[in-house]
Amino acid sequence: MISIFPVHLIITAAGSSTRLGTGTKKEYISVQDNDNNTVLSLSCIGFLNTFLDSRVSPFFKLASVVVTCPKDRIIDGKNALFSNKKVEKLFEQLRVEPVFVEGGETRQLSVLKALEACKESSKAVSLECASSDEKSFRDSSLVLIHDGARPWVDFQTIYNVLSVTKEKGACVPYIPITDTIALQKDGTIDSYINRSLACSLQTPQGFVFEKLFQAHKKSLEENRTDCTDDTTVWKAYCGDVFTCEGSPKNTKITFASDLEKLKTE
């Protein structure tokens, strides 16, 4: 029986940020706070603090951290992550060294490369589980996948995802949709969607590591292009994705107007 679940953390930051419209990589933008954070460092630091929290550390151990970066920009990624000097100390406390990998042409390929890097880096992890058996470690491992452009993720959201993933195998946080939702066609409303059944999905998304890894490999082999995030990969090959409560504050920086929130948070 595994008493402590190893958890891999993937921070996805390999996109081009073209929708931001500023010519700047959004995850590398400075927040200009007292700790000299960037969007990327804030997106990661919430997880590091969570795994050091006494409400989490007896049950979950951070096994590896992998950050995906655009091609030829790994140095920029490292500088952005360690812009806050406290980040390095938190990694030391957790006895984890982050790994940076170049992403692929699509988000799916980037995540697959990150999963492969997780497997490689975790080989050196001392197994602090009830069983030090390698198979038990692999079979009990979980993975959290988080957008590097979501700097406001909080403890409760991370804890909720970990708890449900441990019990159910796959979990995504969500918030309800309050606006009227419609499908439009040729400039007119085509039909409406029952908003009580709709929700907005967030990250981190949690999964049993090995099952997600195998699902991603199958998706690549079958050249699927309809999987827009990891829940769709899991749904296609593994089964149900369960939900938990997210947070309205856990928004993603996508457009230039979203940068204003960095000045007020």
C-alpha positions as CSV (number, residue, x, y, z in Angstrom):
1,M,0.0,0.0,0.0
2,I,1.4,3.4,-1.1
3,S,1.1,6.0,1.7
4,I,2.8,8.8,-0.1
5,F,1.9,9.5,-3.8
6,P,4.7,10.8,-6.0
7,V,3.6,13.7,-8.1
8,H,5.2,15.1,-11.3
9,L,4.5,18.7,-12.1
10,I,4.5,20.0,-15.7
11,I,4.3,23.7,-16.4
12,T,3.5,24.4,-20.0
13,A,5.1,27.5,-21.4
14,A,6.1,26.6,-24.9
15,G,3.5,28.7,-26.8
16,S,4.3,31.7,-28.9
17,S,1.9,34.1,-27.1
18,T,0.8,35.5,-30.4
19,R,-2.7,36.3,-29.1
20,L,-1.2,38.6,-26.5
21,G,-0.3,41.0,-29.4
22,T,2.7,42.6,-27.6
23,G,5.5,40.5,-29.2
24,T,6.5,39.4,-25.6
25,K,6.5,35.9,-24.2
26,K,3.7,36.2,-21.6
27,E,5.2,33.7,-19.1
28,Y,8.4,35.8,-19.0
29,I,6.7,39.1,-18.3
30,S,7.9,40.7,-15.0
31,V,5.2,41.3,-12.4
32,Q,7.2,44.1,-10.8
33,D,6.3,43.1,-7.3
34,N,8.6,43.1,-4.2
35,D,9.9,39.6,-5.0
36,N,10.7,40.4,-8.7
37,N,8.3,37.7,-9.9
38,T,7.5,36.8,-13.4
39,V,4.3,35.2,-14.6
40,L,6.1,31.9,-14.8
41,S,7.6,32.1,-11.3
42,L,4.2,32.9,-9.8
43,S,2.6,30.1,-11.8
44,C,5.1,27.6,-10.2
45,I,5.6,29.0,-6.7
46,G,2.1,28.2,-5.6
47,F,2.8,24.5,-6.2
48,L,6.1,24.5,-4.4
49,N,4.5,26.1,-1.3
50,T,1.6,23.6,-1.5
51,F,3.9,20.5,-1.5
52,L,5.7,22.0,1.6
53,D,2.4,22.5,3.4
54,S,1.8,20.1,6.3
55,R,-1.7,19.4,4.9
56,V,-0.2,18.0,1.7
57,S,3.4,16.7,2.5
58,P,2.3,13.6,4.5
59,F,0.4,12.3,1.5
60,F,2.0,13.7,-1.7
61,K,5.7,14.1,-2.6
62,L,6.9,16.3,-5.5
63,A,8.9,13.9,-7.7
64,S,9.9,16.1,-10.6
65,V,9.1,19.5,-12.2
66,V,9.4,20.0,-15.9
67,V,8.9,23.4,-17.7
68,T,8.3,23.4,-21.4
69,C,9.9,26.3,-23.3
70,P,9.9,27.6,-26.9
71,K,12.7,26.4,-29.1
72,D,16.0,28.1,-28.3
73,R,14.6,29.9,-25.3
74,I,15.4,27.6,-22.4
75,I,17.8,30.1,-20.9
76,D,15.0,32.7,-20.9
77,G,12.7,30.2,-19.2
78,K,15.3,29.5,-16.5
79,N,15.8,33.2,-15.9
80,A,12.0,33.8,-15.7
81,L,11.5,30.9,-13.2
82,F,14.3,32.0,-10.9
83,S,13.6,35.7,-11.1
84,N,12.3,35.4,-7.6
85,K,15.2,34.2,-5.5
86,K,12.9,32.4,-3.1
87,V,12.0,29.9,-5.8
88,E,15.5,28.4,-5.7
89,K,15.2,27.9,-1.9
90,L,11.8,26.3,-2.2
91,F,13.2,23.8,-4.8
92,E,16.1,23.0,-2.4
93,Q,13.7,22.4,0.5
94,L,11.7,20.0,-1.8
95,R,15.0,18.4,-3.0
96,V,13.8,18.7,-6.6
97,E,15.7,20.3,-9.5
98,P,13.5,21.6,-12.3
99,V,14.1,20.4,-15.8
100,F,13.5,22.6,-18.9
101,V,12.6,21.1,-22.3
102,E,11.9,22.5,-25.7
103,G,8.3,22.1,-26.6
104,G,7.0,20.5,-29.8
105,E,5.0,21.9,-32.7
106,T,1.7,21.4,-30.8
107,R,0.7,21.4,-27.1
108,Q,0.2,17.7,-27.3
109,L,3.8,17.1,-28.4
110,S,5.0,19.5,-25.8
111,V,3.3,17.6,-23.0
112,L,4.5,14.2,-24.3
113,K,8.1,15.5,-24.3
114,A,7.5,16.8,-20.8
115,L,6.1,13.4,-19.6
116,E,9.2,11.7,-21.0
117,A,11.4,14.1,-19.2
118,C,9.5,13.5,-15.9
119,K,10.1,9.7,-16.3
120,E,13.8,10.4,-16.8
121,S,14.4,12.9,-14.0
122,S,12.4,10.9,-11.4
123,K,14.7,7.9,-11.7
124,A,17.0,9.7,-9.2
125,V,14.3,10.4,-6.7
126,S,14.6,8.6,-3.4
127,L,11.4,6.7,-3.0
128,E,9.8,8.0,0.2
129,C,6.8,5.7,-0.1
130,A,5.5,2.8,2.0
131,S,7.1,0.6,-0.7
132,S,10.3,1.4,-2.5
133,D,9.5,-1.0,-5.2
134,E,10.0,0.7,-8.6
135,K,6.7,-0.7,-10.1
136,S,4.7,0.6,-7.1
137,F,6.4,4.0,-7.4
138,R,5.5,4.1,-11.1
139,D,1.9,2.8,-10.7
140,S,1.1,5.3,-7.9
141,S,2.6,8.3,-9.6
142,L,0.4,11.2,-10.5
143,V,1.0,14.2,-12.7
144,L,-0.3,17.8,-12.6
145,I,-0.3,19.8,-15.8
146,H,-0.6,23.5,-15.4
147,D,-0.6,26.5,-17.8
148,G,2.4,28.7,-17.2
149,A,0.2,31.7,-17.9
150,R,-2.0,31.0,-14.9
151,P,-0.1,32.8,-12.1
152,W,-3.0,33.0,-9.6
153,V,-3.5,29.3,-8.9
154,D,-4.2,28.8,-5.1
155,F,-3.6,26.1,-2.5
156,Q,-7.2,25.0,-2.4
157,T,-7.5,24.4,-6.1
158,I,-4.3,22.4,-6.2
159,Y,-5.4,20.4,-3.1
160,N,-8.8,19.7,-4.6
161,V,-7.2,18.3,-7.8
162,L,-4.7,16.2,-5.9
163,S,-7.4,14.7,-3.7
164,V,-9.8,13.8,-6.5
165,T,-7.0,12.5,-8.8
166,K,-5.8,10.2,-6.0
167,E,-9.2,8.7,-5.7
168,K,-10.6,8.8,-9.2
169,G,-7.5,8.8,-11.6
170,A,-8.2,12.1,-13.4
171,C,-9.5,15.5,-12.4
172,V,-9.9,19.0,-13.7
173,P,-11.0,22.1,-11.8
174,Y,-13.9,24.1,-13.2
175,I,-15.9,27.2,-12.6
176,P,-19.6,27.6,-13.6
177,I,-20.5,29.7,-16.6
178,T,-22.9,32.6,-15.8
179,D,-23.3,34.1,-19.3
180,T,-25.8,32.9,-21.8
181,I,-23.9,30.6,-24.2
182,A,-24.8,30.3,-27.9
183,L,-23.5,28.9,-31.1
184,Q,-23.3,31.4,-34.0
185,K,-23.2,30.8,-37.7
186,D,-22.9,33.3,-40.5
187,G,-23.2,36.2,-38.1
188,T,-26.4,35.1,-36.4
189,I,-27.3,33.0,-33.4
190,D,-27.7,29.4,-34.5
191,S,-28.6,27.7,-31.2
192,Y,-28.2,28.0,-27.5
193,I,-26.4,25.8,-25.0
194,N,-27.9,25.0,-21.6
195,R,-25.4,26.9,-19.4
196,S,-26.3,24.7,-16.3
197,L,-24.5,21.9,-18.1
198,A,-21.6,24.0,-19.3
199,C,-18.5,25.0,-17.4
200,S,-15.1,26.6,-17.9
201,L,-12.2,24.2,-17.4
202,Q,-9.0,25.3,-15.7
203,T,-5.6,23.9,-14.7
204,P,-3.9,22.2,-13.0
205,Q,-5.3,19.0,-14.5
206,G,-4.4,15.9,-12.6
207,F,-4.0,12.3,-13.9
208,V,-2.5,8.9,-13.1
209,F,0.9,9.4,-14.7
210,E,1.5,6.2,-16.6
211,K,-2.0,6.0,-18.0
212,L,-1.8,9.5,-19.4
213,F,1.7,8.8,-20.8
214,Q,0.5,5.8,-22.7
215,A,-2.6,7.7,-23.9
216,H,-0.4,10.5,-25.3
217,K,1.7,7.9,-27.1
218,K,-1.4,6.3,-28.7
219,S,-2.7,9.7,-29.7
220,L,0.5,10.5,-31.4
221,E,0.6,7.1,-33.2
222,E,-3.0,7.7,-34.4
223,N,-2.1,11.3,-35.5
224,R,-5.2,12.7,-33.6
225,T,-5.7,16.4,-33.9
226,D,-9.0,16.7,-32.0
227,C,-7.4,16.5,-28.5
228,T,-7.2,20.1,-27.4
229,D,-6.0,19.5,-23.9
230,D,-5.0,16.6,-21.6
231,T,-8.6,15.9,-20.5
232,T,-9.5,15.2,-24.1
233,V,-6.6,12.7,-24.4
234,W,-7.6,11.0,-21.2
235,K,-11.3,10.9,-22.3
236,A,-10.4,9.4,-25.6
237,Y,-8.2,6.5,-24.2
238,C,-8.7,6.1,-20.5
239,G,-12.3,7.0,-19.4
240,D,-14.0,9.6,-17.3
241,V,-12.4,12.8,-16.2
242,F,-13.8,13.9,-12.8
243,T,-14.2,17.5,-11.8
244,C,-13.6,19.6,-8.7
245,E,-14.2,23.2,-7.6
246,G,-11.8,25.7,-9.2
247,S,-11.4,29.4,-8.5
248,P,-12.6,32.5,-10.4
249,K,-9.2,34.0,-9.6
250,N,-7.4,31.2,-11.4
251,T,-7.6,32.9,-14.8
252,K,-5.2,32.6,-17.8
253,I,-3.3,35.5,-19.3
254,T,-4.2,35.4,-23.0
255,F,-4.7,39.0,-24.2
256,A,-2.9,42.2,-23.5
257,S,-5.9,43.4,-21.4
258,D,-5.2,40.5,-19.0
259,L,-1.9,42.0,-18.1
260,E,-3.8,44.7,-16.2
261,K,-4.6,42.1,-13.6
262,L,-0.9,41.8,-12.8
263,K,-1.0,45.3,-11.5
264,T,-3.9,44.8,-9.2
265,E,-3.5,41.2,-7.8
